[in-house]
Amino acid sequence: MKSSNPYLPVPATVTVSKYYSSVYVQLTPKAYAGGKYNSTVSVHYGSTTLSQPITVYPGLSADRATSSNNGYDSVDFAIQLTGKGPMQADIASSKQLGLPTHFTVPADATAGGLST
C-alpha cells in the first residue's frame, strides 16, 4: 500500500488470510493545522494497481474536562481539533455541571474551551 500524503500513513504491506478474499485496514490520519487535505491510497497486487482518492476532514483530536474546588466549584472544558475550525461540539454529562449543550470552535482556530 502507498499513500500520496504523509499525513495519511498506510502500512507498506497487508496480508489476506487463507480462505479470505479481502482484508480490513484501518487508517489513522494525522493532524494537519491547515484543515482538510487530500490523499490517494494505492494498493498493488501482482500486475494490478487500484487507487482511491480520499479527503480527510478535520475532526476532534482530544477533549478534556477537569474540575477544581478552589473556594468555588468550577469545571474547565477544552477540545483540540485535527485541523482548523469552525466546528460545533455537543456536550453531554451525566452530572449537572452547568456547561452549555453546544460549543463552537471559531473559524481558523484549532482549539477552544470554556469554564463554569
C-alpha positions as MATLAB code, in Angstrom:
seq = 'MKSSNPYLPVPATVTVSKYYSSVYVQLTPKAYAGGKYNSTVSVHYGSTTLSQPITVYPGLSADRATSSNNGYDSVDFAIQLTGKGPMQADIASSKQLGLPTHFTVPADATAGGLST';
ca = [
       0.000    0.000    0.000;
       1.049    3.574   -0.605;
      -0.338    6.974    0.319;
       0.394   10.138   -1.632;
       0.248   12.246    1.551;
       2.450   11.688    4.633;
      -0.405   12.873    6.869;
      -2.319    9.710    5.932;
       0.060    6.853    6.759;
      -0.706    3.353    5.481;
       1.002    0.026    6.152;
       3.532   -0.937    3.474;
       2.086   -4.447    3.269;
      -1.070   -6.232    4.385;
      -1.823   -9.941    4.439;
      -5.081  -11.515    3.321;
      -5.531  -14.647    5.386;
      -6.156  -18.045    3.848;
      -9.821  -18.592    2.873;
     -10.479  -14.828    2.736;
     -10.739  -12.567   -0.281;
     -10.336   -9.209    1.479;
      -8.760   -7.541    4.471;
      -9.849   -4.606    6.641;
      -7.240   -1.863    7.081;
      -7.961    0.978    9.486;
      -6.279    4.263    8.555;
      -5.473    6.876   11.186;
      -4.996   10.336    9.675;
      -2.532   12.674   11.358;
      -3.472   16.156   12.485;
      -2.817   18.911    9.989;
      -3.174   22.550   11.010;
      -4.314   23.531    7.520;
      -7.597   21.647    7.919;
      -8.824   19.215    5.293;
      -6.383   17.537    2.941;
      -6.380   15.035    0.095;
      -4.507   11.801   -0.417;
      -4.585    8.929   -2.858;
      -4.209    5.434   -1.424;
      -2.934    2.783   -3.816;
      -2.860   -0.980   -3.436;
      -0.670   -3.120   -5.673;
      -1.120   -6.872   -6.158;
       0.631   -8.727   -8.961;
       0.249   -6.622  -12.092;
      -2.855   -4.810  -10.801;
      -2.895   -1.454   -9.023;
      -6.059    0.061   -7.538;
      -6.097    3.678   -6.383;
      -8.677    5.624   -4.413;
      -8.655    9.358   -3.650;
      -9.532   10.226   -0.052;
     -10.374   13.596    1.531;
      -9.631   13.905    5.244;
     -11.683   16.499    7.121;
     -10.624   17.962   10.463;
     -12.198   16.372   13.483;
     -11.919   16.062   17.211;
      -8.432   15.185   18.386;
      -8.900   15.338   22.152;
     -11.278   16.593   24.765;
     -10.771   17.190   28.435;
     -12.982   18.218   31.315;
     -11.375   18.977   34.659;
     -12.931   20.109   37.897;
     -11.477   22.024   40.794;
     -12.577   23.164   44.210;
     -10.541   26.283   44.891;
     -13.052   28.121   47.052;
     -15.784   27.532   44.493;
     -16.759   24.650   42.251;
     -15.677   25.026   38.643;
     -15.350   22.940   35.522;
     -12.924   23.637   32.684;
     -13.663   22.060   29.311;
     -11.221   22.056   26.376;
     -11.200   20.466   22.928;
      -8.415   20.106   20.370;
      -9.078   19.700   16.638;
      -7.050   17.908   13.981;
      -7.395   20.984   11.759;
      -8.874   24.478   11.678;
     -12.430   25.231   12.762;
     -15.192   26.101   12.709;
     -16.617   23.041   14.399;
     -19.540   22.633   16.760;
     -19.239   20.170   19.616;
     -22.209   18.773   21.515;
     -21.538   18.486   25.235;
     -23.261   15.887   27.387;
     -22.673   14.951   31.015;
     -24.199   12.547   33.495;
     -23.874   15.297   36.136;
     -25.319   18.802   36.166;
     -22.152   20.783   35.558;
     -23.635   23.987   34.209;
     -21.985   23.542   30.820;
     -23.869   24.583   27.689;
     -25.102   21.784   25.453;
     -23.199   23.148   22.415;
     -19.819   24.757   21.977;
     -18.302   26.203   18.790;
     -14.605   26.375   17.948;
     -14.299   29.525   15.826;
     -13.077   29.629   12.228;
      -9.296   29.244   11.831;
      -8.879   28.095   15.458;
      -7.542   24.616   16.297;
      -8.732   24.530   19.905;
     -11.216   26.090   22.252;
     -12.539   25.880   25.759;
     -14.876   27.243   28.366;
     -15.169   27.432   32.127;
     -18.081   27.470   34.539;
];
